[in-house]
Amino acid sequence: MAGGWKKCLFLIGFRLICLKTVVSAKTAPQIPTIDQAYSKISNSITVEWATVPGATSYLLTAEDGDTVIETMVANSPGTVTGLKAATLYQITIRSISAAGRSQASPPKQAKTVLAAPILEVSSPSPDSILVQWEAVYMAIGFSVSIMQANGLGRIWKENTTNTSLTFSSLDAGTLYTIKAYAWNANGIPGDDSTCNQRTSPRAPANIQVSFDSGALKASVSWTPTEGAFNYTVMALSGSSERSCSTTFSSCSISSLQCGTEYLISVLASNDAGSSKSSSAGTLKTVACAPGRVMIQEDPPGHLSVAWSNVDLGDYYVAFVKSDDGWEVHCNTSTTQCSFLSECGFTYFISVFAYNKAGQSPLGDVFNYTTAPCCPSDINPVLVSSERVEMVWSPVRGAELYETKAVAGSNVVECNDTAPACTLSALECDTKYSITVYSFSEVRGINMSCRSRFITTGPCSPEIINISKDAFSMIHVHWRSTNNDATYTVTAQGEKGLYQCSSTGESCTLGDLPCGSVFSVTAVAETQAGWSLPSYSMPLETVPCCPTGMTVTQVTQSVINVSWTIGMAAQTYVTVLESHIGQSKCHTHQSHCLLGCITCGINYTVALKAISATGLTADCAYQSYSSNACCPLGVKLYRLGPNGIRIYWQASRGSANYSTDLYGSKGIFTCTPSAGLSFCDVTEIPCGDVYTVVVSPVAETGLKLTFCPKKIYSVTCSGSTLGMVIYRGKRNDTVSPR
């Protein structure tokens, strides 16, 4: 604004009102004149004019009757854009300043040039490029040129009225720049189009193929091709296709199929396309691993391995490895091999097919376990008639052992993982067929194991009875069912062991000690061994007789029989016997008093020893004569002052006598002559009381002391002859002292 003023009015109690008034003091700028208007680009027209003083900018307007396009520019020349190609426009211009804008200038006509062709380029072959485009509005011809993008080499230029053009004899894999434009009927060229196109590469040469049989992979290499960005290797078969891509001059195709024939080809490619493929010929891979592998062991010790035929297989190799590391193989053009085998081994079997490419991949690895070995060192030990213990060394491959004993319909079995077995509940004196079978979970029971025959021990005999004959011989009788057995009877006790043997059913034991208890058993013996002993029976021998017996007469009618103790005797019986009678004593002591003895008689003394069970031993018979009877009518007569005659009446039977006078002044003894019944004692003191005993004298010279005593008083006064005064009892007897 060139100038102006402001007026502000303040009123108390009213709002503030500010009024602005602008007043222009200048006019609009001059109208510019267009010098020329022309088009170099199909969507714009360039306008040139003389500068208008005071103008700060200009407004260009282009009209084609349908549309109006305006463009603000700062100075000449100016360009209106956004126009249609090959279209006639009315061009005007206005100047603009601070005072406003001028009127439009006189119009000027200008026509936009032709549009540039839109190119589509390709390289149909390594030495050609095809250029195509659509028709351009108002165009009557086209001009297309080509040259290497790096500026080297010649330029090809072709004019045509067609919408396509092919340039040939180009360098393969080379980048070219293509430029094209159209012209109208006046020969005025339109916009040009420029693009780059590379020729496709040539097919790779010198292709080399190597095959890795283990990895089923083919490595392909070639000579690099000019202009190739990358390469593709193809492996084609009737059933599969494999490929690999790379920017280098080699590539590996993996995961090829075994037993397949492939056609190998390589093509190069860049942004223009791919070359023709170049073939390296065919590739035969290794054969596939043989299938349907069958393994048989027939007969034992021979493994037969068979398999199916495979494509591309020239020959086969079967490998057999045992679990202890031993390995063999078989090379054959057929589909079967045989191997020797051993019991109890696991064999790992694999079959490969071979051709010129190498070994087939590893197929399934089969394992075959042969039957476990049979025990060979079986050591049977007959423990009893009903039980057999068997031990053997462990054998290869056996996880379990089955022992079977068969005798007719009687079958005894035992199963154990240990190399030992105890067969019990067998029948005695029986022949068994015993077999030890080995077992494995994989193969089962080896039924080819050899049997052994074992006869069990004899049956135990049964003692029926034990008897004793008159000669104290012990006869043992038994019952048995054994064949060809020898029997031994044993009597065992504290006094030792006594035996007898026989092949029959009885034998005799002799010379057994008295007073002993024995346990009697019988056993049978055959070639198989000994039986268990029979049930024992007790045997008691008669008690032992005393080693000595003594007979002593105690009184005229009583004798005492004594003896030593006999082994095992509990009581004794003593019998005193004569023609006039018998006297008996039964006692548990070692002596016995027998009464009612008649003096002067010959007796027989017998002694029997009796055990606690009632067994009796007749021990001793002894003759004994009882002593003479004591004399009767014993009297004393004085023979003088110092002499005494003792007189008696002899008893039944003949006997010798002895007289004894016992007084305070001494003992006086006299022995009469044989057959006399009196005895004289001289020089006997008077005035004393004497005890007189007249005793029979035994044949042994022993003087009996059980006869009665009489007491007489011998005084010193009175007649020197006559009967001595008897001071004893009226019956002239005294009690024995």
Secondary structure, DSSP 8 states (H G I E B T S, - for coil): ---EEEEEE--TTS--EEEEEE-----------EEEEEEEETTEEEEEE---TT--EEEEEEE-SS-EEEEEESSSSEEEES--TT-EEEEEEEEEETTEE------EEEE-------EEEEEEETTEEEEEE---TT--EEEEEEEETTS-S-EEEEEESSSEEEE-S--TT-EEEEEEEEE-TT--EEEEEEEEEE------EEEEEEEETTTTEEEEEEE--TT--EEEEEEE-SS-EEEEEESSSEEEE-S--TT-EEEEEEEEEETTEE---EEEEEEE-------S-EEEE-STTEEEEE----TT--EEEEEEEETTS-EEEEEESSSEEEEE--TT-EEEEEEEEEETTEE------EEEE---------EEEEEETTEEEEE----TT-SEEEEEEEETTEEEEEEESSSEEEE-S--TT-EEEEEEEEEETTTEE-TT--EEEEE------EEEEEEE-TT--EEEEEE---SS-EEEEEEEETTEEEEEEESSSEEEE----TT-EEEEEEEEEETTEE------EEEE------S-EEEEE-SSS-EEEEE---TT--EEEEEEEETTEEEEEEESSSEEEE----TT-EEEEEEEEE-TT--EEEEEEEEEE------EEEEEEEEETTEEEEEEE--SS--EEEEEEEETTEEEEE---TT-SEEEE-S--SSEEEEEEEEEE-TTS-B---S-EEEEEE-SSS-SSEE-EE-S-TTS-----
